[in-house]
Amino acid sequence: MSNETTTADGGVRKKGKLGQRIAYACGNLGQAAFYNAMSTYFIVYVTGCLFSGVDKALAAKLIGVITSLVVIIRIAEIFIDPLLGNLIDNTNTKWGRFRPWQFFGGLISAVLLAVIF
């Protein structure tokens, strides 16, 4: 198998090593797993398990409150995400710009995912 490939303009581009390609393919795995777990199981948990022993009228109100909070958080992300992006871009540590954020963000996300359920 050749380690080179031809681009559309006729140039030659080198392929990465197998380990590099696997690492690139798995780069979004943690975020995707966290997001999919939240989007799949959170609504099922809130509507089916969390308020199972509560009066139906109260449960409906509490589900409405939780849904409203999720919507408010999504709207707040419109403003918060660019600020966090700027903060991350201007971070300079001996580990690099993004590695500390990835490390601590992964730890915090793992703990919060376990605490939510």
C-alpha positions in Angstrom: 0.0 0.0 0.0 1.4 3.3 -1.0 1.9 6.1 1.5 1.0 8.7 -1.1 -2.1 9.8 -2.8 -2.8 12.2 -5.7 -4.8 15.4 -5.0 -7.3 16.9 -7.4 -4.8 19.4 -8.8 -2.3 16.6 -9.6 -0.1 17.1 -6.5 1.0 14.4 -4.2 0.0 14.2 -0.6 1.4 11.8 2.0 -1.0 9.8 4.1 -0.4 9.7 7.8 0.7 6.5 9.6 -2.0 4.1 10.7 -1.8 5.2 14.3 -2.2 8.9 13.3 -5.2 8.1 11.1 -6.8 6.1 14.0 -6.2 8.9 16.5 -7.7 11.4 14.0 -10.8 9.2 13.5 -11.3 8.9 17.3 -10.7 12.6 18.0 -14.3 13.4 18.6 -15.2 10.1 20.3 -15.4 11.5 23.8 -17.5 14.5 23.0 -19.8 12.4 20.8 -20.3 9.7 23.5 -21.1 12.3 26.1 -23.5 14.2 23.8 -25.3 11.1 22.6 -25.7 9.7 26.2 -27.2 13.0 27.2 -29.5 13.4 24.2 -30.6 9.8 24.3 -31.0 8.9 28.0 -31.6 12.2 29.7 -35.1 12.8 28.4 -36.0 9.2 29.0 -34.7 9.4 32.5 -36.5 12.7 33.3 -39.8 11.6 31.9 -39.8 8.0 33.0 -37.7 7.5 36.1 -37.1 10.7 37.9 -40.7 11.5 38.8 -42.2 8.0 38.9 -43.6 8.3 42.4 -44.7 12.0 42.2 -48.2 13.3 41.4 -48.7 13.6 37.6 -49.5 17.3 37.7 -46.4 18.1 39.7 -44.3 15.8 37.5 -45.6 17.6 34.4 -44.6 21.0 35.9 -41.2 19.8 36.9 -40.6 18.3 33.5 -41.6 21.7 32.0 -39.1 23.4 34.3 -36.3 21.1 33.3 -37.1 21.5 29.6 -37.1 25.3 30.0 -33.7 25.1 31.7 -32.3 23.0 28.9 -33.6 25.6 26.3 -32.1 28.5 28.4 -28.8 26.7 28.6 -28.8 26.2 24.8 -29.5 29.9 24.2 -26.8 30.9 26.7 -24.3 28.8 24.7 -24.8 31.1 21.8 -23.0 33.8 23.8 -20.7 31.7 26.0 -19.1 29.5 23.2 -17.3 32.4 21.4 -16.0 33.7 24.8 -14.7 30.3 25.7 -13.2 29.9 22.2 -11.3 33.2 22.7 -10.2 32.1 26.1 -8.9 28.8 24.8 -7.1 30.4 21.8 -5.3 32.8 24.2 -4.2 30.1 26.6 -0.5 29.4 26.6 0.9 26.7 28.9 3.8 24.4 28.7 1.4 21.6 27.6 0.1 23.8 24.7 -3.2 25.7 24.1 -5.8 22.9 24.0 -4.4 20.0 26.0 -5.2 21.4 29.5 -8.7 22.2 28.4 -9.2 18.8 26.9 -7.9 17.0 30.0 -9.8 19.0 32.6 -13.0 19.1 30.4 -12.9 15.4 30.0 -12.6 14.8 33.7 -15.3 17.2 34.6 -17.6 15.8 31.9 -17.1 12.2 33.1 -17.9 13.2 36.7 -21.0 15.2 35.8 -22.3 12.4 33.5 -22.1 10.0 36.4 -23.7 12.5 38.9 -26.6 13.3 36.6 -27.9 9.8 36.5 
